Amino acid sequence: MAIRIAFFDAKSYDIKSFNEVNKDYNFDIHYYQERLSISTVPLAKDADVVCIFVNAECDARVIDELVKNGVKLVALRCAGFNNVDLKAAEGRIKVTRVPAYSPHAVAEYAVALMLSLNRKIYRAVNRTRDGNFTLNGLLGFDMYGKTAGVIGMGRIAKELIKILHGFGMNVMAYDLYPDEEFAKQYGVKIVQLDELYANSDIISLHCPLTPDTKFLINQESISKMKKGVMIINTGRGQLINTEDLIEGLRMKQVGSAGLDVYEEEKEYFYEDKSDKMIDDDVLARLLMVPNVVLTSHQAFFTEEALHNIAVSTLNSVKELAEGKELSCEVK
């Protein structure tokens, strides 16, 4: 009997990439547009596996229902797993993730945000479309010789560091367990957060969301930063207290921000809300700030990444079906 997968929050591109890769596995995949939550969990009835994405709600109540329905695996098709109650899942249902779908995709996107903000490309395009070819207000700076502070030294951060090193930037990094050998190879200075804040022209966030890193960027940390700093976040939205960021931008302590994530994004990101008023006042204010580029959690979104996500996710299902140890299990 084929393994049955209840695939939540399915978009056309997900269906296309998973169907292509599933030709090698032949699992019975049922696609649902709905996100997993306590109200949609009945869709997982009779499924062996649920496949979810970053905005799913997989708390203790949902875990209980999944277990009752006989689901054996929660397969996250993303790297982050902070939306899953691992304590509730322990010993009852297995959880896997995709630890490295494409570190290049996210690192390259972080650089795209930096360049767009620095050289005001988003403003320039809108201006020239209106027939305005002046350069006033579009002044940027050479990335060469500037200092980038990278918080976290995982796979994505390392790819970013390689790119910034190629730009001729000075790179500082903070990590609880820094890779000293890598740092030496690319001329990275390992520092504590306060030193990184004080000396960085650009700060890019690449650490996981934990109780210790939630709202890492807040009023206090912003006050320690170099005036006019650029902040980039392609990690997790709740690494930044958005209210404090907006105030930092208003006071010109923060010069600009490139955000691919937002702390309350699940009600908006990946959906077309263009015909509705935005009820989230903080998000609405953020979208009005001229020196902010905000995108809809798309840093991962490349052909290669989608393929790798499908392969890794379905391989976890295959390991489950064959009774093997799950190589991408979250414990």
C-alpha positions in Angstrom: 0.0 0.0 0.0 1.4 3.4 -1.0 2.4 5.9 1.7 -0.2 8.7 1.8 1.0 12.3 2.3 -1.3 15.2 3.2 0.5 18.1 1.7 -0.6 21.5 3.3 -0.2 25.0 2.0 0.3 23.7 -1.5 1.1 26.3 -4.2 1.3 25.6 -8.0 5.1 25.6 -7.9 5.2 23.1 -4.9 2.9 20.8 -6.8 5.0 21.0 -9.9 8.3 20.3 -8.2 7.0 17.5 -5.9 5.1 15.7 -8.7 8.3 15.7 -10.8 10.4 14.3 -8.0 7.7 11.9 -6.9 8.0 10.0 -10.2 11.0 8.3 -8.5 9.0 7.5 -5.3 5.4 6.9 -6.2 3.9 8.2 -3.0 0.2 9.1 -2.8 0.3 12.8 -2.3 -2.9 14.8 -1.6 -2.4 18.5 -2.0 -4.4 21.1 0.1 -4.2 24.8 -0.3 -5.0 25.3 3.4 -2.2 25.7 6.0 -2.1 23.1 8.8 -3.9 24.3 11.9 -6.3 23.0 14.5 -9.2 23.8 12.1 -7.6 22.1 9.0 -6.1 19.1 10.8 -9.0 16.8 9.8 -7.7 16.9 6.3 -4.8 14.7 7.5 -7.2 11.8 8.4 -5.9 8.5 7.0 -2.6 10.1 6.0 0.7 8.6 7.1 2.6 11.8 6.7 1.8 15.5 6.8 4.0 17.9 4.8 4.0 21.5 6.0 5.8 24.8 5.5 7.0 27.7 7.6 3.6 29.2 8.4 1.9 26.0 9.6 0.5 25.8 13.1 1.8 22.6 14.6 1.3 23.1 18.3 0.5 20.5 21.0 -3.3 20.4 20.1 -2.5 19.8 16.4 0.1 17.1 17.3 -2.5 15.4 19.5 -5.0 15.3 16.6 -2.3 14.1 14.1 -1.4 11.2 16.5 -5.1 10.3 16.8 -5.4 10.2 13.0 -2.4 7.8 12.8 0.0 10.2 11.3 3.6 9.0 11.8 5.7 11.9 10.4 5.5 15.7 10.2 7.8 16.5 7.2 8.8 20.2 7.2 9.8 21.3 3.7 11.9 24.1 5.2 14.9 24.4 7.5 13.2 26.1 10.4 11.1 24.1 12.9 10.1 26.7 15.5 6.4 26.3 14.6 6.4 22.7 15.7 6.0 21.7 19.4 8.8 19.2 19.6 8.0 18.3 23.3 4.5 17.3 22.3 5.9 15.3 19.4 8.6 13.5 21.3 8.1 9.7 21.3 4.7 10.1 19.5 5.4 11.4 16.1 8.6 12.0 14.1 9.6 15.3 12.7 11.9 16.0 9.8 13.1 19.1 8.0 15.2 20.2 5.0 18.4 21.4 6.6 20.1 22.8 3.5 17.9 23.2 0.4 20.1 25.9 -1.1 22.3 28.0 1.1 23.4 29.8 -2.2 19.9 30.9 -2.9 19.4 32.6 0.5 22.9 34.1 0.6 22.6 35.5 -2.9 19.2 37.0 -2.0 20.6 38.7 1.1 23.2 40.4 -1.2 20.5 41.4 -3.6 18.7 43.2 -0.8 21.9 44.9 0.3 22.6 46.1 -3.3 19.0 47.2 -3.9 19.0 49.2 -0.6 22.4 50.7 -1.0 22.0 51.8 -4.6 18.3 52.6 -4.3 17.5 50.4 -7.3 13.9 50.0 -6.2 13.4 53.8 -6.2 15.3 54.3 -9.4 13.2 51.9 -11.4 9.9 53.5 -10.2 11.3 57.0 -11.0 12.5 56.2 -14.5 9.1 54.6 -15.3 7.6 57.9 -14.5 10.1 59.7 -16.7 12.2 61.1 -13.8 15.9 60.5 -14.7 17.4 62.7 -11.9 19.9 61.2 -9.4 18.9 63.2 -6.4 18.3 60.9 -3.4 19.9 57.8 -5.0 23.4 58.2 -3.6 24.9 54.9 -2.3 28.3 53.8 -1.1 31.0 51.4 -2.2 30.6 48.1 -0.5 34.4 47.6 -0.9 36.2 48.4 2.3 33.0 48.5 4.4 32.3 46.2 7.4 29.6 43.6 7.3 28.5 41.9 10.5 27.0 38.4 10.1 25.1 37.0 13.1 25.3 33.2 12.9 27.8 31.1 11.0 25.7 28.3 9.5 25.7 27.2 5.9 23.9 30.2 4.5 26.0 32.6 6.5 29.2 31.0 5.2 28.0 31.4 1.6 27.2 35.0 2.3 30.6 35.6 3.8 32.3 34.2 0.7 30.4 36.6 -1.5 31.1 39.6 0.8 34.7 38.6 1.0 34.8 38.7 -2.8 33.4 42.3 -2.6 36.5 43.2 -0.6 34.4 43.9 2.5 35.7 43.4 6.1 33.6 40.7 7.7 32.8 40.3 11.4 30.8 37.3 12.6 29.2 36.2 15.9 28.3 32.6 16.6 28.0 30.6 19.8 30.2 27.9 18.2 32.2 29.7 15.5 34.1 27.9 12.8 37.5 29.2 13.5 39.1 27.5 10.5 36.6 28.9 8.1 36.9 32.4 9.7 40.7 32.3 9.2 40.3 31.2 5.5 38.1 34.1 4.7 39.6 36.7 7.0 36.5 36.8 9.3 37.0 38.5 12.7 35.0 36.5 15.3 33.5 39.0 17.8 30.9 39.4 20.5 27.6 41.0 19.6 28.4 44.5 21.0 31.5 44.8 19.0 29.7 43.7 15.8 26.9 46.2 16.5 29.3 49.1 17.0 31.4 48.5 13.9 29.2 47.1 11.2 27.9 49.2 8.2 25.7 46.2 7.3 24.3 43.6 9.7 22.8 40.4 8.3 20.9 37.9 10.4 21.4 34.2 9.9 20.8 32.6 13.3 18.0 30.3 14.3 15.0 31.5 16.2 15.3 30.4 19.9 14.1 32.0 23.2 17.5 33.6 23.4 17.4 35.1 19.8 13.8 36.2 19.8 13.7 40.0 19.2 17.5 40.0 19.2 17.2 43.3 17.2 15.4 45.6 19.6 15.7 49.1 21.0 18.7 48.3 23.2 20.7 46.5 20.5 19.8 49.1 17.8 21.1 51.8 20.2 24.5 50.1 20.2 24.7 50.0 16.4 26.7 52.4 14.1 24.4 55.3 13.1 22.9 54.6 9.6 23.4 50.9 9.8 21.7 48.7 7.2 19.9 45.6 8.6 19.2 42.5 6.5 17.0 39.7 7.6 16.4 36.6 5.5 16.2 34.3 8.6 13.2 34.5 10.9 10.8 37.4 11.3 10.9 37.3 15.1 14.6 38.0 15.3 13.5 41.6 14.9 11.1 43.6 17.1 9.5 45.5 14.2 8.2 48.4 16.3 11.7 49.0 17.6 13.1 48.8 14.0 10.6 51.3 12.7 11.5 53.7 15.6 15.2 53.2 14.7 14.5 54.0 11.1 12.5 57.1 12.2 15.3 58.3 14.3 17.8 57.6 11.5 19.8 55.3 13.8 19.0 52.6 11.3 19.7 53.8 7.7 17.8 51.1 5.9 16.4 47.6 6.2 16.0 44.7 3.8 13.5 42.2 5.1 12.4 38.9 3.5 10.6 37.9 6.7 8.2 39.6 9.2 7.4 38.6 12.8 3.6 38.2 12.1 3.9 37.1 8.4 1.8 34.0 8.5 -1.5 35.9 7.9 -0.1 37.6 4.8 3.0 36.0 3.2 2.4 33.7 0.2 -1.1 35.0 -0.2 -2.6 37.7 -2.6 -4.0 40.4 -0.4 -3.9 43.1 -3.0 -7.7 43.7 -2.9 -7.9 43.9 0.9 -6.8 46.5 3.5 -3.9 45.4 5.6 -5.2 45.0 9.2 -1.8 44.7 10.7 -0.9 48.3 11.6 2.8 47.5 12.2 3.1 45.9 8.8 1.2 48.8 7.2 3.6 51.3 8.7 6.6 49.2 7.7 5.5 49.2 4.1 5.3 53.0 4.1 8.9 53.5 5.1 10.8 54.6 2.0 14.2 53.0 3.0 12.8 49.6 3.6 12.6 46.7 1.1 10.1 44.1 2.3 9.6 40.9 0.3 7.4 37.8 0.9 9.8 35.2 2.3 11.2 34.4 -1.1 14.9 34.2 -0.5 14.8 30.4 -0.9 12.8 30.5 -4.1 15.0 29.2 -6.9 14.5 26.2 -9.2 17.4 24.4 -7.5 16.1 25.0 -4.0 12.6 23.7 -4.9 14.0 20.6 -6.4 16.3 20.0 -3.4 13.4 20.5 -1.0 11.3 17.9 -2.8 14.1 15.4 -2.9 15.0 15.8 0.7 11.4 15.7 2.0 10.4 12.7 0.0 13.6 10.9 0.9 12.6 11.4 4.6 9.3 9.7 3.8 11.1 6.9 2.0 13.3 6.3 5.1 10.2 6.2 7.3 8.5 3.7 4.9 11.6 1.5 5.0 12.0 1.6 8.8 15.3 3.3 8.5 16.8 6.0 10.8 15.6 9.4 9.6 18.7 11.3 8.5 17.0 14.7 8.7 15.0 14.1 11.9 14.6 17.0 14.3 15.0 15.9 18.0 
